Amino acid sequence: MIIKEDKDNIICIEQHEHALISGQFVHKWNEGLFPGLHLKSSVEYAITNHDRSWIPLDRKLVYLKEKGSMASFIDYPLKKKIEAYRRGIEQLLTEDIYAAYLISCHYASFFKGKKDILGKQFMASEEARQEQLLEKMILQDPKLSKEMLNFHFELLQLCDNLSLYLCMNRWGAKKQEEVEWFRDGFSQQLAPVSNEVFQANWESETQVRLSPFPFKTETLHVSIPYKVLSKQDLHRKDLQEIYRKIPYDYHAVIIRN
C-alpha cells in the first residue's frame, strides 16, 4: 500500500493499481526507443504486473503501533513481503518466463547493500534463479543480448518510479516538498534516450512535466484510484471490512513534455 497522510485521513493507493499505471507508460513508449522490440509484450506484461504479489497483502491492512499508522509498502513486515515476492515470481513463471525474470531482478534489487539477513537470503536465491532462467532464455532466443536485458530492467524500474512519483507525492507538490527519492530526477538512465536524467515536475495538481519525453503521444492521461481512510478507524477491529467498503475515488493527471 502507498499511503499519504493529512491531519485526519490516510490516502491509500493499492500497489497493483500503481503498477497498472506504470504499465501504461511502457504501452505508450516510443517503439523507436525500444531495443529488443520482439520482447515488448513480455516487458509490458512484467511492468504491468510487477506488484501483483501485493494484492493479498493490500487486503490485510497492518497497523504499526510504534508508528501510529498503517504500514506502507516500505515498512510492511519483511517476512510476509518476501513470501509474497516469491509467490508472485513463481506465479509469473507459469505465464511468461521473461516477465518473471525481470520481476525477480526487480525484487532482488531492493536488498542490494542491505544488511537484513532475510533480504540477503532472498536476493541470493533470486540471483541463482535468474542464472538458470537466463540460460533457458538464451537458448530460446539467440537474439537476446545484455544490452536488451539491461534496458528492459531499467525501463521497468523507471516506469515503476514514475508511477510512484505520481502516487507518493502530494499532488501539485513543489520540488522541495517532493518525496526525497525523486527530487533530483530518476536514477535510471537509458541509452536509447541519450542517457539523459529523467526529470519530473508538478505544474499543478493535475499536470506533470516530464523531460525527456519518450512516449509516442504528445500527452499521457492517467487516473489514480485511491481510497480515503479515516484515522479514527485505524484501531477498529473491523478495519479490513471498513476499508473494503470504502469506494474508490480517482485523481486524473496529465503528463506532458
Backbone torsions as a table, in degrees:
resi	resn	phi	psi	omega
1	MET	NA	135.2	170.0
2	ILE	-95.2	127.7	-179.0
3	ILE	-126.8	144.1	172.9
4	LYS	-132.3	137.8	-174.6
5	GLU	-116.0	146.6	163.3
6	ASP	-122.6	-163.7	-174.2
7	LYS	-60.6	-41.5	-171.3
8	ASP	-113.0	-18.8	-169.5
9	ASN	-132.8	165.5	172.4
10	ILE	-122.2	126.3	172.8
11	ILE	-86.8	123.6	-175.2
12	CYS	-113.5	124.0	175.9
13	ILE	-121.8	118.2	-175.6
14	GLU	-72.0	145.4	-173.3
15	GLN	-59.9	-42.2	-178.3
16	HIS	-67.1	-33.6	177.2
17	GLU	-64.7	-40.7	175.7
18	HIS	-62.0	-40.5	-179.1
19	ALA	-66.5	-36.3	177.1
20	LEU	-60.8	-35.2	176.4
21	ILE	-66.8	-42.6	178.6
22	SER	-61.2	-32.3	177.2
23	GLY	-65.7	-29.1	177.5
24	GLN	-65.5	-31.8	-179.1
25	PHE	-67.5	-45.6	179.8
26	VAL	-69.6	-32.5	178.4
27	HIS	-62.2	-35.2	-178.1
28	LYS	-95.4	4.5	-177.6
29	TRP	-64.1	138.4	178.3
30	ASN	-62.3	119.3	-175.1
31	GLU	-67.3	-20.4	174.6
32	GLY	-71.4	-11.0	178.9
33	LEU	-113.4	31.0	-173.9
34	PHE	-131.6	90.9	174.4
35	PRO	-62.4	143.5	-179.7
36	GLY	70.7	47.8	-174.9
37	LEU	-60.5	-27.3	179.8
38	HIS	-66.6	-13.5	178.8
39	LEU	-102.9	6.5	-173.8
40	LYS	-59.1	-39.0	-178.7
41	SER	-63.2	-37.9	178.0
42	SER	-70.0	-39.9	178.5
43	VAL	-64.7	-43.2	178.3
44	GLU	-62.1	-40.0	179.0
45	TYR	-65.0	-41.3	178.8
46	ALA	-62.5	-47.6	-175.7
47	ILE	-67.3	-41.4	-179.5
48	THR	-65.1	-33.0	-173.8
49	ASN	-109.0	14.7	-170.6
50	HIS	-67.6	-18.0	177.8
51	ASP	-116.7	22.9	178.5
52	ARG	-62.6	-27.4	179.4
53	SER	-64.6	-15.8	-179.7
54	TRP	-83.1	-10.7	-175.1
55	ILE	-55.2	-51.3	179.1
56	PRO	-67.3	-31.2	179.7
57	LEU	-68.6	-38.4	-179.1
58	ASP	-73.8	-7.1	172.7
59	ARG	-92.8	-4.8	179.5
60	LYS	-125.2	80.3	-177.8
61	LEU	-61.3	139.6	-179.4
62	VAL	-116.4	123.6	177.1
63	TYR	-94.0	125.6	179.5
64	LEU	-99.0	108.5	-176.6
65	LYS	-61.1	-40.6	-176.6
66	GLU	-67.5	-26.5	178.6
67	LYS	-91.9	-24.3	-177.1
68	GLY	71.1	27.7	-178.7
69	SER	-156.0	-178.9	-179.5
70	MET	-81.9	147.6	178.5
71	ALA	-70.9	135.5	173.6
72	SER	-97.3	-179.5	177.2
73	PHE	-62.5	-21.6	-178.3
74	ILE	-76.2	-44.1	-174.8
75	ASP	-113.2	19.3	174.2
76	TYR	-63.9	144.3	-177.7
77	PRO	-48.9	125.0	-168.5
78	LEU	-63.3	-41.7	-177.2
79	LYS	-59.8	-46.2	179.9
80	LYS	-66.1	-35.8	-180.0
81	LYS	-66.1	-45.4	-179.8
82	ILE	-65.3	-39.3	177.1
83	GLU	-60.3	-40.1	179.2
84	ALA	-67.7	-40.1	177.0
85	TYR	-57.0	-46.9	-179.0
86	ARG	-61.5	-45.5	179.9
87	ARG	-60.9	-40.4	-179.2
88	GLY	-64.1	-43.7	178.8
89	ILE	-63.7	-45.1	-177.4
90	GLU	-66.1	-34.6	176.0
91	GLN	-66.1	-43.1	-179.1
92	LEU	-67.7	-26.7	177.3
93	LEU	-60.8	-26.2	178.7
94	THR	-83.6	-7.3	-173.9
95	GLU	-114.9	-44.4	-176.7
96	ASP	-159.5	107.4	-173.5
97	ILE	-63.1	-41.0	-177.5
98	TYR	-67.2	-39.5	176.0
99	ALA	-61.9	-42.4	178.9
100	ALA	-63.1	-40.3	178.0
101	TYR	-59.7	-47.2	-178.5
102	LEU	-63.5	-40.1	-179.0
103	ILE	-71.6	-34.6	173.7
104	SER	-59.7	-45.5	177.6
105	CYS	-60.6	-40.8	-178.7
106	HIS	-63.3	-51.5	-179.2
107	TYR	-63.8	-42.4	-178.9
108	ALA	-62.7	-32.7	-177.5
109	SER	-64.3	-21.4	-179.4
110	PHE	-63.3	-22.3	-170.7
111	PHE	-109.0	5.9	177.5
112	LYS	-66.2	128.8	-179.9
113	GLY	79.8	-0.7	179.5
114	LYS	-89.6	154.9	-176.2
115	LYS	-101.5	-9.0	-177.3
116	ASP	-62.4	130.1	-175.2
117	ILE	-63.0	-45.9	-179.7
118	LEU	-59.5	-42.9	179.2
119	GLY	-64.8	-41.2	179.5
120	LYS	-65.8	-39.5	178.6
121	GLN	-65.5	-42.1	178.7
122	PHE	-62.9	-44.7	-179.3
123	MET	-61.5	-43.5	-179.6
124	ALA	-63.7	-42.8	-178.8
125	SER	-67.8	-36.0	179.1
126	GLU	-72.9	-35.2	176.7
127	GLU	-64.4	-36.1	175.7
128	ALA	-66.9	-40.9	177.5
129	ARG	-62.1	-41.8	-179.0
130	GLN	-61.8	-39.4	177.8
131	GLU	-60.9	-43.3	179.5
132	GLN	-66.0	-43.2	-180.0
133	LEU	-65.4	-38.4	-178.5
134	LEU	-62.8	-39.8	177.6
135	GLU	-60.2	-44.2	179.3
136	LYS	-64.7	-43.1	-175.0
137	MET	-68.2	-37.0	178.6
138	ILE	-66.1	-37.4	176.5
139	LEU	-64.4	-37.9	-178.5
140	GLN	-78.0	-28.7	-174.9
141	ASP	-138.5	88.8	-179.3
142	PRO	-61.9	-18.3	179.8
143	LYS	-78.1	-12.8	-177.8
144	LEU	-63.8	127.8	-177.6
145	SER	-125.4	163.9	177.4
146	LYS	-61.1	-37.5	-179.8
147	GLU	-63.3	-41.9	177.8
148	MET	-63.2	-47.9	-179.4
149	LEU	-57.0	-47.5	-178.8
150	ASN	-62.8	-43.1	-179.6
151	PHE	-63.4	-46.2	-177.2
152	HIS	-64.4	-38.1	177.5
153	PHE	-67.5	-45.4	179.2
154	GLU	-64.6	-35.2	178.5
155	LEU	-65.9	-41.3	175.5
156	LEU	-56.2	-47.6	-176.3
157	GLN	-69.9	-33.9	177.2
158	LEU	-67.0	-47.4	-179.9
159	CYS	-62.9	-38.2	175.4
160	ASP	-60.1	-48.8	-177.3
161	ASN	-67.5	-36.9	179.2
162	LEU	-65.7	-39.9	176.0
163	SER	-66.9	-40.6	176.1
164	LEU	-61.3	-37.4	177.3
165	TYR	-57.6	-44.0	-179.4
166	LEU	-69.8	-34.6	-173.2
167	CYS	-88.7	-36.7	-173.4
168	MET	-83.2	-32.8	-177.5
169	ASN	-75.9	153.3	166.2
170	ARG	-64.3	130.7	-177.5
171	TRP	-63.7	123.2	-176.7
172	GLY	90.5	10.7	-175.5
173	ALA	-62.0	142.8	170.4
174	LYS	-72.8	158.7	-173.9
175	LYS	-54.7	-42.1	-178.0
176	GLN	-71.9	-13.0	178.7
177	GLU	-94.7	-9.5	-175.8
178	GLU	-66.9	159.6	170.5
179	VAL	-56.1	132.2	-172.0
180	GLU	-56.0	-30.8	-178.3
181	TRP	-53.1	-31.3	-167.1
182	PHE	-113.9	-0.3	-173.2
183	ARG	-63.5	-32.6	-178.7
184	ASP	-100.1	19.4	-177.8
185	GLY	93.2	-177.8	-177.7
186	PHE	-96.5	144.2	-172.8
187	SER	-73.7	-19.4	-177.9
188	GLN	-74.8	129.2	176.2
189	GLN	-124.3	118.2	-170.9
190	LEU	-105.5	126.5	-177.2
191	ALA	-55.4	-41.5	-179.5
192	PRO	-64.3	-16.4	178.8
193	VAL	-110.5	36.6	175.4
194	SER	58.9	23.3	179.0
195	ASN	56.0	24.5	178.0
196	GLU	-71.1	151.7	175.1
197	VAL	-79.9	123.9	177.7
198	PHE	-74.2	130.9	-179.7
199	GLN	-124.5	133.0	176.6
200	ALA	-121.1	144.9	179.0
201	ASN	-143.4	135.5	174.1
202	TRP	-78.2	123.4	174.4
203	GLU	-95.2	-23.3	175.3
204	SER	-163.2	-176.5	179.5
205	GLU	-67.1	-17.9	-174.7
206	THR	-123.4	10.6	-178.0
207	GLN	-142.1	133.0	179.2
208	VAL	-126.3	136.5	174.1
209	ARG	-100.5	131.8	-179.8
210	LEU	-123.7	132.0	177.9
211	SER	-142.7	132.8	-5.7
212	PRO	-65.8	165.6	-175.5
213	PHE	-114.7	101.6	-168.6
214	PRO	-96.4	16.1	-173.0
215	PHE	-98.0	159.6	-175.8
216	LYS	-87.4	-1.7	174.9
217	THR	-114.5	157.5	-177.1
218	GLU	-70.2	-30.0	177.1
219	THR	-140.9	157.3	172.2
220	LEU	-118.6	135.1	178.4
221	HIS	-113.1	121.3	178.4
222	VAL	-124.1	153.4	177.8
223	SER	-125.0	122.0	-174.9
224	ILE	-98.5	113.2	176.8
225	PRO	-78.1	137.1	178.4
226	TYR	-151.1	161.6	174.3
227	LYS	-123.8	147.7	178.0
228	VAL	-108.4	115.2	-177.6
229	LEU	-107.9	128.2	178.1
230	SER	-71.4	136.2	177.3
231	LYS	-62.5	-24.7	179.8
232	GLN	-65.5	-20.3	-177.3
233	ASP	-90.8	-5.4	-174.0
234	LEU	-62.5	-28.8	-177.3
235	HIS	-91.6	-1.9	-177.0
236	ARG	-71.9	141.3	178.6
237	LYS	-67.6	-27.5	-179.6
238	ASP	-97.1	31.9	-177.6
239	LEU	-55.9	-42.7	-178.4
240	GLN	-60.4	-42.7	-179.1
241	GLU	-69.3	-38.4	177.0
242	ILE	-60.3	-47.1	-179.3
243	TYR	-62.9	-42.1	-177.3
244	ARG	-59.8	-35.0	-175.1
245	LYS	-84.0	-12.5	179.9
246	ILE	-70.1	129.5	178.9
247	PRO	-74.1	154.1	175.6
248	TYR	-76.2	139.6	163.6
249	ASP	-104.2	168.4	-177.1
250	TYR	-136.1	132.3	177.5
251	HIS	-113.8	119.6	-177.2
252	ALA	-89.4	137.5	177.5
253	VAL	-134.3	137.2	173.8
254	ILE	-106.6	129.3	177.0
255	ILE	-107.3	129.5	-178.1
256	ARG	-140.0	168.0	178.8
257	ASN	-76.2	NA	NA
